[in-house]
């Protein structure tokens, strides 16, 4: 009976997941401990055993004696436990596997049990929280918890950890986790880490570095820290960790509490920079204000550190809610991989050959810096990336190091407000960015090099390093970085006879990867915010290249939690600074519809049906007497696209006049909402949505149509026209059939406002809907220029963009597979596959698309006027191929097809 035993104990009102740990021997007798979720405060005594039976007793909160009886048979057992108010409760269970309760809960999967988890760790900090008079300060605080593992033991250790606002967890000097995953006011994510492999016999230490961001309200952009990271008005660290033996019995509790030691950095601050104000500016750090480099390792003397102060638990009585609603991390950990720079592009005050030595791997080059010496180096990472910049030095007390990440070289007269960009790798220009600054401590007693690494990752293709030595000589030991990002597994392939398209595919893949961290991001350099327009496209790109829907699921839920009481969604979330763009809220319906198309998960749609209806009602309640969506509140941002003539993303006249475009987008969303509601059985609501869409489309036809121009106006009483309104007229079924086809032909030819890169995706869908898919090939000319500009990712806009990495421009990731290879889901979740390749001016193309069932592969070639195609689909999947001659051929497994006499 020795070991760990698990059982689910059910009463009429609660169910408890219980873990019984039995240890002992014949000489000393048996010991029994019990853990449960929800927590039962039980401490057993009078433990008796007789063969395979164990009995014990405890005194409950009412001073009543309660009995426990367990009978063991092989790897199972049965029992009876006395519980106050219920009396004896019978249960059965099984022998445990020595893993933490958090892992067992996942196996049982009972949501009510998980929500009632009793955390034994407490929120800790170095002073009581909330801390008065903090204002806009950012704080860096260190924590340690030492423990000993005796010779001969092979223990296990799982750590549950979270913090307000960010943390990095170390075990015996090794970084093992970064978090918490970005949450919001209703969701505080925690991470579970198996750190068993990092344990050692003898002294061990858990060490955590926590960055506390300002919770000042209203938010001061640029001084309050990154907008995308939620924080409460109290800082804190929470750790749940029990060192267990091979049977799962607890050897030592390492939960956060007074046993932890803590130290506050006295030389850490953020510096406001308007250029990157959304990510909170940059750091300025005085190294002498922090601990020595060995602080996260065993053997470090932390006796001068203070004991941590527990200030809050994880739950309150009487339904009072904690500021931190703890939820398990929904996505995998970001990867971190060490990288070196590929070359030195510029150097001043230093021999370039000496600088190059710092970039070599496999050795430890040392570069001496004399007192008072000034030097500058500009380094090339080879491609735009995101990572933690790291510089290591020896000595050099009083020296100053400045690190600046930059996306690329720009013209010498370029500046933050008026960018002038050509070839990004033309080193005759200059780098633009902001500097992190580090003042070297030069601790001569440290056993390790002094390392400076900004707490948050930086975005860069090039890095400029400026060093001004103090009065003490310094040795520069290394300059490198750890690349980080979401672990996106790129499974899709694309290749064609057009090398520029192949290059665009590679640029698009890199762009998507650089804009995926704990959320989707509009751009990693400037904002790192998850916008709904951008994210809708990035979700599509993710389906096509990876079939990984973990990030899309969390994104859908993020925007669901951004809801206002009115039902309207925020335009970017999570964000400590709320923002609303009414048109962006409608992209959430697209997210849901497309998730169903690619994954076939109807249960997910059911979860969000009420919110869909609330959102549609918000727009319905703002219809004018004429039946169109009226001017939205000036508290909100009227934005659609970065058209040159629309300096704020919409015609200036939209401040006082309604945009027909918003009504058309609303109508299109109503039709998608109706489809989703029909699929889930809410037919009356679906019919109402369809009826509303018909009425809005009829109103736009009546009010916006210009008989003279044969186009839809953008605003009432104004002769302003855009491709956007014509596109949405088609996608909303305001016009259909031949009328829709002719409308798009005019929209492509007439001198009207043109869509930019992200909105061009909708233009392509409208072209395909009207049989004009052949015209999508000419649109790629707008992207081809990027392949000639020294870019390694795709920019925000075409000419002099702010951002050189903006994932909404990675449209090839959706359209090359869907159009050139022709692979789309014919039924939800790719249960049936449609293959309809578009030839254009290509000679051949080949590639593959991942699905939940496996890979779909297509390879086609044009030999003269003969078209040949080879396609493969996963077992159990049916496919339909539509060939260029219009014939449709069904097949399963592998199919070879050929048509003759094709006219291109």
C-alpha positions in Angstrom: 0.0 0.0 0.0 3.0 2.3 0.1 3.1 5.0 -2.5 0.7 7.5 -4.0 -3.0 6.7 -4.6 -5.5 8.9 -6.5 -9.3 9.0 -6.2 -12.3 11.2 -7.2 -14.5 11.7 -4.1 -18.0 12.9 -5.0 -20.6 14.5 -2.7 -24.0 15.9 -3.8 -22.5 19.4 -4.1 -18.7 19.0 -4.6 -16.3 16.6 -6.1 -12.7 16.3 -4.8 -9.7 15.0 -6.6 -7.7 13.4 -3.8 -4.1 12.2 -3.5 -3.2 9.9 -0.6 0.6 9.5 0.0 1.5 6.6 2.3 5.1 6.2 3.5 6.8 4.4 6.4 8.1 1.0 7.5 7.5 -1.7 10.1 9.8 -0.1 12.6 8.5 3.5 12.5 5.0 2.8 11.4 3.1 4.3 8.5 2.5 8.0 7.7 -0.4 9.3 5.7 -0.8 12.6 4.0 -3.7 13.8 1.8 -4.0 16.5 -0.8 -7.2 17.5 -2.5 -8.7 19.9 -4.9 -10.8 21.7 -3.7 -8.8 21.8 -0.5 -9.9 19.6 2.4 -8.1 20.7 5.6 -7.4 17.2 6.9 -4.5 16.0 9.1 -4.7 12.3 10.0 -3.6 10.6 13.2 -4.1 7.2 14.8 -3.1 5.4 11.6 -3.6 1.7 11.8 -2.9 -1.0 9.2 -4.1 -4.6 9.0 -3.0 -6.5 5.9 -4.4 -4.6 2.9 -6.5 -2.3 5.0 -5.6 1.1 6.4 -7.7 3.1 8.9 -7.1 6.6 10.2 -9.0 9.4 11.9 -9.0 13.2 12.1 -10.9 15.9 14.0 -13.0 18.2 11.8 -13.7 21.9 12.1 -16.7 21.1 14.4 -14.5 19.0 16.7 -16.1 15.9 15.5 -14.1 12.7 14.9 -14.2 11.5 11.3 -12.9 8.2 10.0 -11.0 7.1 6.9 -10.9 3.5 5.7 -9.0 2.3 2.7 -8.9 -1.3 1.2 -6.2 -2.1 -1.4 -6.3 -4.7 -4.2 -3.4 -4.7 -6.6 -3.3 -1.2 -8.3 -6.8 -0.2 -7.2 -8.4 0.6 -3.9 -11.8 1.5 -2.4 -12.5 3.6 0.6 -14.8 5.6 2.8 -14.1 9.1 4.1 -16.1 11.0 6.7 -16.8 14.5 5.5 -18.5 17.1 7.6 -22.3 17.5 6.9 -22.3 14.5 4.6 -21.0 11.7 6.8 -19.1 8.7 5.2 -18.6 9.0 1.5 -17.6 5.9 -0.5 -15.1 6.1 -3.4 -12.7 4.1 -5.5 -9.3 5.0 -7.0 -6.0 3.8 -8.5 -2.3 3.8 -7.8 -0.8 7.1 -8.8 2.1 7.9 -11.1 4.0 10.3 -9.0 3.1 13.4 -11.0 1.9 16.7 -9.6 -1.8 17.3 -9.0 -1.9 19.9 -11.8 -1.0 17.2 -14.3 -3.5 14.7 -12.8 -6.2 17.3 -13.1 -5.5 17.6 -16.8 -6.0 13.8 -17.1 -9.3 13.9 -15.3 -10.4 17.0 -17.2 -13.2 18.0 -14.8 -13.5 21.7 -15.3 -15.2 22.3 -11.9 -12.3 20.6 -10.2 -9.8 22.7 -12.0 -11.6 26.0 -11.2 -11.6 25.0 -7.5 -7.9 24.4 -7.4 -6.4 25.3 -4.0 -3.1 27.0 -4.5 -0.7 26.5 -1.6 1.7 29.2 -2.8 1.1 32.8 -1.8 1.6 36.0 -3.8 4.9 37.5 -2.5 6.9 40.7 -3.1 9.7 42.5 -1.3 7.3 45.0 0.3 3.6 45.0 1.1 1.3 45.5 -1.9 0.0 47.7 -3.3 3.0 49.9 -2.9 2.3 53.6 -2.5 3.8 56.4 -4.5 5.1 54.2 -7.3 3.6 56.2 -10.1 5.2 55.5 -13.5 8.2 53.5 -12.1 9.1 50.1 -13.4 10.7 47.8 -10.9 13.0 44.8 -11.3 13.0 42.5 -8.3 14.9 39.2 -7.8 13.8 36.1 -5.8 15.6 32.9 -4.7 14.5 29.7 -2.9 17.3 27.2 -2.1 16.8 23.5 -1.3 18.9 20.4 -0.8 18.6 17.0 -2.5 20.3 14.2 -0.6 22.6 11.6 -2.1 20.8 8.7 -3.8 17.5 10.5 -4.4 16.0 10.9 -7.8 13.3 13.4 -7.1 10.8 15.1 -9.5 10.0 18.8 -9.5 7.2 20.5 -11.4 6.8 24.3 -11.0 3.6 26.3 -11.5 4.6 30.0 -11.8 3.2 33.3 -12.7 3.9 37.0 -11.9 2.6 40.5 -12.2 3.9 41.7 -14.6 6.6 39.5 -16.2 9.1 36.9 -15.0 12.0 34.7 -16.1 12.5 31.5 -14.1 15.9 29.9 -13.5 16.8 26.5 -12.0 20.4 26.2 -10.9 21.4 29.1 -13.2 19.6 27.8 -16.3 16.7 29.8 -17.8 13.7 27.4 -18.0 10.6 29.6 -18.5 9.5 33.1 -19.5 6.1 34.5 -18.8 3.4 34.8 -17.9 1.6 34.4 -21.3 -0.1 37.7 -22.0 -3.5 37.9 -20.3 -6.0 40.5 -19.4 -8.0 41.8 -16.5 -10.0 38.5 -16.3 -7.2 36.1 -17.1 -3.9 35.7 -15.4 -2.0 32.8 -17.1 0.4 30.6 -15.3 3.0 28.2 -16.7 3.7 24.6 -15.6 7.3 23.6 -16.1 8.9 20.2 -15.5 12.4 21.1 -14.2 13.4 17.6 -13.1 16.2 17.4 -15.6 17.9 20.5 -14.1 18.1 19.2 -10.6 21.4 18.0 -9.0 22.5 16.2 -5.8 23.3 18.8 -3.1 22.3 22.4 -3.2 19.7 23.6 -5.7 18.0 26.9 -6.3 14.8 28.3 -7.9 15.5 31.9 -9.0 13.1 34.3 -10.5 13.6 37.8 -12.0 10.3 39.8 -12.0 9.7 43.0 -13.9 6.9 45.1 -12.4 5.2 47.4 -14.9 3.5 50.6 -13.9 -0.3 50.3 -13.4 -0.8 54.1 -13.6 -4.2 55.1 -15.0 -4.8 56.6 -17.3 -2.0 55.0 -19.2 0.9 57.2 -20.2 1.9 55.8 -23.5 5.6 55.3 -23.6 6.1 55.5 -19.8 3.7 52.9 -18.5 5.4 50.0 -20.2 4.3 47.8 -23.1 0.6 48.3 -23.8 0.0 44.6 -24.6 1.0 43.4 -21.1 -1.8 43.6 -18.5 -0.9 44.4 -14.9 -2.9 45.0 -11.7 -2.1 47.7 -9.1 -0.1 45.2 -7.1 3.1 43.5 -8.1 3.8 39.9 -7.2 5.2 36.4 -7.8 3.3 33.2 -7.3 5.1 29.8 -7.3 3.6 26.4 -6.6 6.3 23.7 -6.4 6.7 20.5 -4.4 9.9 18.4 -4.5 8.6 14.8 -4.7 10.2 11.4 -4.5 9.8 8.7 -7.1 6.5 7.7 -5.5 5.1 11.2 -5.5 5.4 11.8 -1.8 6.4 15.4 -0.9 10.0 15.8 0.2 9.9 19.6 0.5 7.4 22.3 -0.3 8.9 25.1 -2.3 5.8 27.3 -2.6 6.2 31.0 -2.6 6.2 32.4 0.9 8.5 33.8 3.6 11.1 31.1 2.9 12.0 32.9 -0.4 14.6 35.6 -0.4 14.3 38.8 -2.4 16.4 41.8 -3.7 15.3 44.9 -5.5 17.4 46.4 -8.3 18.1 50.1 -7.4 19.4 51.1 -10.8 16.6 50.1 -13.2 14.3 52.4 -15.2 12.4 52.8 -18.4 13.1 55.8 -20.7 10.2 57.1 -22.8 10.8 57.1 -26.6 8.0 58.3 -28.8 9.2 56.1 -31.8 8.4 52.9 -29.9 6.1 54.2 -27.3 3.6 51.3 -27.6 6.3 48.8 -26.3 7.2 51.1 -23.4 10.4 52.8 -24.5 13.8 51.5 -23.6 15.9 50.6 -20.5 18.6 52.5 -18.7 20.3 50.2 -16.2 23.0 50.9 -13.6 24.7 47.5 -13.2 25.9 48.4 -9.7 22.3 48.5 -8.5 21.7 44.8 -9.1 23.1 41.6 -7.8 26.2 39.9 -9.1 25.9 37.6 -12.1 25.8 34.4 -10.0 22.6 35.4 -8.3 20.6 32.6 -10.0 23.1 29.8 -9.2 23.5 27.5 -6.2 26.2 28.7 -3.8 25.3 32.4 -4.1 25.2 34.1 -0.7 21.7 35.5 -0.3 21.8 36.0 3.5 21.8 39.8 3.0 18.7 39.5 0.9 15.3 40.2 2.6 12.7 37.5 3.3 9.9 37.7 0.8 6.6 39.2 2.1 3.4 37.2 1.5 0.6 39.6 0.9 -2.2 37.7 -0.8 -3.6 34.2 -1.4 -5.3 33.1 -4.6 -8.9 33.1 -3.4 -11.1 35.0 -1.0 -14.2 33.9 1.0 -17.8 34.9 0.1 -17.2 35.0 -3.7 -14.7 37.9 -3.5 -12.5 37.7 -6.6 -8.7 38.0 -6.8 -7.2 40.4 -9.2 -5.5 37.4 -10.7 -7.9 34.8 -12.2 -5.5 31.9 -12.7 -5.7 30.0 -15.9 -3.3 27.5 -17.5 -1.2 28.8 -20.4 -3.1 28.1 -23.6 -0.1 28.0 -26.1 3.3 26.5 -26.1 6.4 28.2 -24.7 8.3 30.5 -27.0 11.5 29.1 -28.3 14.9 30.6 -27.5 17.9 29.7 -29.7 21.3 31.2 -29.4 22.5 33.1 -32.6 25.5 35.1 -33.6 25.7 38.0 -36.0 27.0 37.2 -39.5 29.2 40.3 -40.1 30.3 43.8 -39.1 28.9 46.4 -41.4 30.6 49.5 -39.9 33.1 50.2 -37.2 34.6 53.3 -35.6 37.4 53.4 -33.0 38.1 49.7 -33.5 39.8 47.6 -36.1 36.9 45.9 -38.1 39.0 42.6 -38.1 39.1 42.7 -34.3 35.4 43.4 -34.2 34.7 40.4 -36.5 36.5 38.1 -34.0 33.7 38.8 -31.5 31.2 37.1 -33.9 33.0 33.8 -34.2 31.6 30.8 -32.4 33.5 27.9 -30.8 35.9 30.2 -29.0 35.8 33.1 -26.5 37.4 36.1 -28.2 38.3 38.9 -25.9 38.5 42.5 -27.1 40.4 45.0 -24.9 38.9 48.4 -24.4 41.3 51.0 -23.0 40.2 53.6 -20.4 38.5 56.5 -22.1 38.3 54.7 -25.4 35.1 55.2 -27.6 34.1 52.7 -30.2 31.1 51.9 -32.4 30.1 48.8 -34.3 27.1 48.0 -36.5 26.4 44.3 -36.8 24.2 42.4 -39.3 22.1 39.5 -38.1 21.5 38.4 -41.8 17.8 38.8 -41.5 15.2 40.7 -39.5 14.6 38.8 -36.3 13.4 39.1 -32.7 15.7 38.2 -29.8 17.3 39.0 -26.6 20.5 41.0 -27.2 23.3 40.0 -24.9 26.7 41.6 -24.3 29.3 40.2 -21.9 32.2 42.2 -20.4 34.9 41.9 -17.8 36.0 44.8 -15.6 35.2 48.3 -17.0 33.6 49.9 -14.0 32.0 53.2 -15.0 31.9 52.3 -18.7 28.7 52.9 -20.7 27.3 50.5 -23.3 24.5 51.5 -25.7 22.6 49.0 -27.8 20.2 49.9 -30.6 18.2 47.5 -32.7 17.2 48.7 -36.2 15.1 47.2 -39.0 17.5 48.5 -41.8 19.5 51.2 -43.3 17.8 54.4 -44.4 18.7 57.6 -46.3 20.9 60.0 -44.4 18.1 62.6 -44.2 15.5 60.1 -43.0 14.0 60.6 -39.6 11.5 59.2 -37.2 8.6 61.2 -38.7 9.5 61.2 -42.4 11.1 57.9 -43.5 13.1 57.6 -46.6 13.9 53.9 -47.3 15.6 52.3 -50.2 17.7 49.1 -50.1 17.7 48.2 -46.4 21.2 46.7 -46.6 22.8 49.7 -48.2 25.3 50.6 -45.5 25.9 54.1 -47.0 22.8 55.1 -45.1 22.1 55.2 -41.4 20.3 53.1 -38.9 17.3 54.5 -37.0 16.2 53.1 -33.7 16.4 53.7 -29.9 19.2 52.8 -27.5 19.1 50.7 -24.4 21.8 52.0 -22.0 23.9 50.0 -19.5 26.3 51.4 -17.0 28.9 48.7 -16.2 29.4 47.8 -12.6 32.8 46.2 -13.1 32.5 43.8 -10.1 36.0 42.4 -9.7 34.7 39.7 -7.2 32.3 38.1 -9.6 33.3 34.6 -11.0 31.6 35.3 -14.3 31.6 37.9 -17.0 29.2 40.8 -16.4 26.3 40.3 -18.8 23.7 42.9 -19.9 20.6 41.7 -21.6 17.5 43.9 -21.9 14.6 42.2 -20.1 12.3 42.3 -23.1 13.2 41.0 -26.6 14.2 43.5 -29.3 13.5 43.5 -33.0 16.4 44.1 -35.4 18.1 43.2 -38.6 21.1 45.4 -37.6 22.4 46.4 -34.2 24.5 49.4 -33.4 26.7 49.2 -30.3 28.4 52.2 -28.8 30.9 51.9 -26.0 32.4 54.6 -23.9 35.0 53.2 -21.5 35.4 54.6 -18.1 38.6 55.0 -16.1 39.1 51.2 -15.7 40.1 48.9 -18.6 37.4 46.7 -19.9 37.4 43.4 -21.9 34.5 42.8 -24.3 33.9 39.0 -24.1 31.0 38.4 -26.5 28.1 40.0 -28.4 25.3 37.7 -29.4 21.5 37.2 -29.2 18.9 34.5 -28.5 16.3 34.4 -31.2 12.7 34.0 -29.8 9.2 33.5 -31.2 6.2 31.2 -31.3 7.3 27.7 -32.2 5.5 27.7 -35.5 6.1 24.5 -37.4 6.0 25.4 -41.1 4.7 22.3 -42.9 3.6 23.9 -46.1 5.8 24.2 -49.2 5.5 26.4 -52.3 7.7 26.6 -55.4 7.0 27.8 -58.9 8.7 28.7 -62.2 8.7 32.4 -61.0 11.7 32.9 -58.7 10.3 36.2 -57.4 7.2 34.5 -56.2 9.4 31.9 -54.5 11.2 34.8 -52.8 7.9 36.4 -51.7 6.9 33.1 -50.2 10.1 33.0 -48.1 9.7 36.6 -47.1 6.1 36.0 -46.0 7.0 33.0 -43.9 9.6 35.0 -42.1 7.2 37.9 -41.6 4.6 35.7 -40.0 7.1 34.0 -37.7 8.5 37.4 -36.5 4.9 38.6 -35.8 4.0 35.7 -33.6 5.0 35.6 -29.9 2.5 35.2 -27.1 -0.1 36.7 -29.4 -0.3 37.7 -33.0 1.4 41.1 -33.4 0.9 43.8 -36.0 4.6 44.5 -36.0 7.3 43.4 -33.6 9.4 46.6 -33.7 6.9 49.4 -32.9 3.8 48.1 -31.2 3.6 44.4 -30.6 -0.2 44.7 -30.3 -2.8 42.1 -31.5 -5.2 43.9 -33.8 -8.2 42.1 -35.2 -7.8 43.1 -38.8 -4.2 41.9 -38.8 -4.9 38.8 -36.7 -7.8 37.6 -39.0 -5.3 37.4 -41.9 -2.5 35.9 -39.7 -4.9 33.2 -38.6 -5.5 32.3 -42.3 -1.8 32.3 -42.9 -1.3 30.0 -39.9 -3.9 27.5 -41.2 -2.2 27.3 -44.6 1.4 26.9 -43.4 1.0 24.9 -40.2 -2.6 23.8 -39.4 -1.8 24.8 -35.8 -4.9 26.3 -34.4 -3.7 26.9 -30.8 -2.8 30.6 -31.4 -6.0 31.2 -33.5 -8.1 29.7 -30.7 -6.6 32.0 -28.1 -7.0 35.0 -30.4 -10.7 34.3 -30.9 -11.0 34.1 -27.1 -8.9 37.2 -26.6 -11.3 39.4 -28.6 -14.3 37.7 -27.1 -13.0 38.9 -23.7 -12.4 42.4 -25.1 -16.2 42.9 -25.3 -17.7 46.1 -24.1 -21.1 46.0 -22.2 -22.7 47.1 -25.5 -21.4 44.0 -27.3 -18.8 45.9 -29.4 -15.3 44.5 -29.4 -12.1 46.3 -28.9 -9.8 46.7 -32.0 -6.7 45.4 -30.2 -6.4 43.0 -27.3 -4.9 42.4 -24.8 -4.1 46.1 -24.2 -4.1 48.2 -21.1 -5.2 51.1 -23.2 -8.6 50.2 -24.7 -9.2 51.2 -28.3 -12.3 50.7 -30.5 -12.4 50.7 -34.3 -16.0 49.7 -35.2 -15.0 48.1 -38.6 -12.4 45.9 -36.9 -15.0 44.3 -34.6 -16.5 42.7 -37.7 -13.3 40.7 -38.5 -14.1 38.6 -35.4 -17.0 37.0 -37.3 -14.5 36.3 -40.1 -12.2 34.6 -37.6 -15.0 32.3 -36.4 -16.2 31.4 -39.9 -12.7 30.7 -41.2 -11.8 28.7 -38.2 -14.8 26.5 -38.9 -13.9 26.2 -42.6 -10.4 25.1 -41.8 -11.0 23.0 -38.6 -14.6 22.0 -38.6 -15.0 22.6 -34.9 -18.7 23.4 -34.4 -18.5 23.3 -30.6 -16.2 26.3 -30.7 -18.8 28.3 -32.7 -21.5 27.3 -30.2 -19.5 28.9 -27.4 -19.6 32.3 -29.0 -23.1 32.5 -30.5 -24.5 35.0 -27.9 -21.5 37.3 -28.5 -22.0 37.1 -32.3 -25.6 38.2 -31.9 -24.7 41.0 -29.4 -22.1 42.3 -31.9 -24.5 42.3 -34.8 -27.1 44.0 -32.6 -24.6 46.8 -31.8 -24.6 47.8 -35.5 -28.3 47.2 -35.9 -29.0 49.6 -33.1 -27.1 52.3 -35.1 -29.0 52.1 -38.3 -30.4 55.4 -39.6 -33.9 55.8 -40.8 -32.5 55.2 -44.3 -31.3 51.7 -43.2 -27.5 52.2 -43.2 -25.1 52.3 -40.3 -24.8 55.9 -39.1 -21.8 57.9 -38.1 -20.2 56.1 -35.1 -19.2 57.8 -31.9 -16.2 60.2 -32.2 -14.8 58.3 -29.2 -14.0 55.6 -31.7 -11.6 55.5 -34.6 -13.2 55.4 -38.0 -10.5 53.4 -39.9 -10.6 51.0 -42.9 -7.3 51.1 -44.8 -4.1 53.3 -45.1 -5.1 54.8 -48.4 -2.9 57.8 -49.3 -5.9 60.2 -49.5 -7.2 58.9 -46.1 -4.6 60.2 -43.6 -6.4 58.6 -40.7 -7.5 55.5 -42.5 -10.8 56.9 -43.8 -12.0 59.9 -45.8 -11.9 63.1 -43.6 -15.5 63.6 -44.4 -16.4 60.4 -42.5 -16.2 62.4 -39.3 -19.6 63.9 -40.2 -21.0 61.5 -42.8 -21.6 57.7 -42.6 -19.4 55.5 -44.6 -21.3 53.1 -46.9 -18.3 50.8 -46.6 -19.2 50.1 -43.0 -22.7 49.2 -43.9 -21.4 46.8 -46.6 -19.0 45.2 -44.1 -21.8 44.8 -41.6 -24.0 43.1 -44.3 -21.2 40.7 -45.2 -20.8 39.8 -41.5 -24.5 39.3 -41.0 -24.4 36.7 -43.8 -21.5 34.9 -42.2 -23.2 35.1 -38.8 -26.3 33.7 -40.3 -24.4 30.7 -41.7 -22.8 30.0 -38.4 -26.1 30.2 -36.5 -27.7 27.9 -39.0 -25.0 25.3 -38.6 -25.5 25.3 -34.8 -29.3 25.1 -34.9 -30.2 28.7 -34.1 -32.4 29.0 -37.2 -34.7 31.8 -36.0 -31.6 34.0 -35.2 -30.0 33.0 -38.5 -33.1 34.1 -40.5 -33.1 37.4 -38.6 -29.5 38.0 -39.6 -30.2 37.2 -43.2 -33.2 39.5 -43.3 -31.2 42.3 -41.8 -28.4 41.8 -44.4 -30.9 42.0 -47.2 -32.4 45.2 -45.9 -28.9 46.8 -45.5 -27.8 45.8 -49.0 -31.0 47.2 -50.5 -30.5 50.5 -48.6 -26.9 50.8 -49.9 -28.1 50.1 -53.5 -30.7 52.7 -53.2 -28.5 55.4 -51.6 -24.9 54.8 -52.7 -25.2 53.7 -56.4 -24.1 56.2 -59.0 -25.8 55.7 -62.3 -23.3 58.0 -64.0 -20.2 56.2 -62.6 -21.7 52.8 -62.3 -20.0 52.5 -58.9 -21.0 52.7 -55.3 -20.1 56.0 -53.6 -18.2 56.0 -50.3 -20.3 58.6 -48.5 -23.7 60.3 -49.0 -23.7 63.3 -51.2 -20.0 63.0 -52.1 -18.4 61.9 -55.4 -15.8 59.9 -53.6 -15.2 56.3 -54.7 -12.9 53.5 -53.6 -12.2 49.9 -54.6 -13.1 49.1 -51.0 -16.8 49.8 -51.4 -17.0 47.9 -54.7 -15.3 44.9 -53.1 -17.6 44.7 -50.2 -20.6 45.2 -52.4 -19.6 42.0 -54.1 -18.7 40.1 -50.9 -21.9 41.2 -49.2 -24.1 40.0 -52.1 -25.3 43.6 -52.6 -24.6 42.8 -56.3 -24.2 39.4 -57.7 -23.6 37.5 -61.0 -22.7 39.4 -64.1 -23.4 42.8 -62.4 -20.9 42.0 -59.8 -18.3 40.9 -62.4 -18.7 44.2 -64.3 -18.5 46.2 -61.1 -15.2 44.7 -60.2 -13.9 45.2 -63.8 -14.6 48.9 -63.4 -13.1 49.0 -60.0 -9.9 47.6 -61.3 -9.7 50.1 -64.2 -11.3 53.4 -62.9 -9.1 56.0 -61.2 -10.5 55.5 -57.7 -8.9 55.0 -54.3 -7.1 51.7 -54.4 -6.7 49.1 -51.6 -3.4 48.7 -49.9 -1.7 45.3 -49.2 -3.9 43.9 -46.4 -7.2 44.9 -48.0 -6.0 43.4 -51.3 -6.8 40.0 -49.8 -10.5 40.9 -49.9 -10.1 42.1 -53.5 -8.7 38.7 -54.4 -11.7 37.0 -52.8 -14.1 39.2 -54.7 -12.3 38.5 -58.0 -12.5 34.8 -57.4 -16.2 35.0 -56.5 -16.9 36.7 -59.8 -14.8 34.5 -62.0 -12.0 37.0 -62.4 -9.4 35.0 -60.5 -7.0 35.3 -63.5 -6.6 39.0 -62.6 -5.1 38.2 -59.2 -1.7 37.4 -60.9 -1.2 41.0 -61.9 -1.7 42.1 -58.3 1.5 40.3 -57.2 3.5 43.0 -59.0 2.9 45.2 -56.0 4.8 42.7 -53.9 7.6 42.0 -56.4 9.4 45.3 -55.5 10.0 44.1 -52.0 12.3 41.3 -53.3 14.6 44.0 -54.7 14.8 46.2 -51.7 17.1 44.2 -49.4 14.2 43.3 -47.3 14.0 40.0 -45.4 10.4 40.5 -44.3 7.4 42.3 -45.7 6.7 45.9 -44.8 3.5 47.7 -43.6 2.9 49.7 -46.8 4.6 49.9 -50.2 6.4 53.3 -50.1 8.6 54.5 -47.1 6.9 52.3 -44.5 7.2 52.8 -40.8 7.4 49.1 -40.2 9.6 46.7 -42.3 7.9 43.7 -40.7 4.1 43.7 -40.8 2.3 40.4 -41.1 -0.8 41.7 -42.7 1.3 42.0 -45.9 2.1 38.2 -46.0 -0.9 37.6 -48.2 1.1 35.1 -50.4 0.8 32.6 -47.5 -2.9 32.3 -48.1 -3.2 33.0 -51.8 -0.3 31.0 -53.3 -1.7 27.7 -51.8 -5.3 28.7 -52.4 -5.0 30.1 -55.9 -1.8 28.9 -57.6 -1.9 25.4 -56.1 -5.7 25.7 -55.8 -6.0 24.0 -52.5 -9.1 25.0 -50.4 -11.5 23.2 -48.0 -14.6 22.0 -49.9 -16.1 20.9 -46.6 -15.3 22.1 -43.1 -12.0 20.8 -41.7 -10.8 19.6 -45.2 -13.1 16.6 -45.0 -13.3 17.1 -48.7 -10.6 19.1 -50.6 -11.1 21.3 -53.6 -8.1 21.6 -56.0 -8.5 24.3 -58.7 -5.0 25.7 -59.7 -4.6 29.0 -61.5 -1.9 29.0 -64.1 -1.4 32.6 -64.9 2.0 33.1 -66.6 3.6 30.3 -64.7 5.1 27.2 -66.3 4.9 25.0 -63.2 4.1 25.1 -59.5 4.3 22.6 -56.7 3.7 22.5 -53.0 1.7 21.2 -50.1 -0.8 22.3 -47.5 -1.2 20.7 -44.0 -4.6 19.7 -42.7 -5.8 17.9 -39.6 -5.9 14.7 -41.7 -2.5 15.1 -43.2 -0.8 16.8 -46.1 -2.4 17.7 -49.4 0.2 17.8 -52.2 -0.2 19.4 -55.6 2.3 19.5 -58.5 1.3 20.8 -61.9 3.2 21.7 -65.1 2.4 23.3 -68.5 4.1 21.6 -71.4 3.1 23.5 -74.5 -0.7 23.6 -74.3 -0.8 20.4 -72.3 -1.6 20.7 -68.6 -0.5 17.9 -66.3 -1.3 17.6 -62.6 -0.4 15.2 -59.8 -2.3 15.5 -56.5 -2.2 13.5 -53.3 -4.7 13.7 -50.3 -4.6 11.9 -47.0 -6.3 8.6 -46.5 -10.1 8.9 -46.0 -10.3 12.3 -47.7 -12.0 12.9 -51.0 -10.8 15.5 -53.4 -12.3 17.2 -56.4 -10.0 18.6 -59.1 -11.2 21.3 -61.4 -8.9 21.4 -64.4 -8.3 24.5 -66.7 -10.6 23.1 -69.3 -13.5 23.2 -66.7 -13.8 19.5 -66.2 -14.2 18.2 -62.6 -12.6 15.0 -61.5 -13.1 13.4 -58.1 -10.4 11.1 -56.6 -9.0 9.7 -53.4 -5.4 9.0 -52.4 -3.3 9.9 -55.5 -4.6 11.3 -58.8 -2.9 12.1 -62.1 -4.7 14.3 -64.6 -4.0 15.8 -68.0 -5.8 18.1 -70.4 -4.9 19.0 -73.9 -5.2 22.2 -75.9 -5.3 24.6 -73.0 -5.4 28.3 -74.1 -3.6 30.6 -71.7 
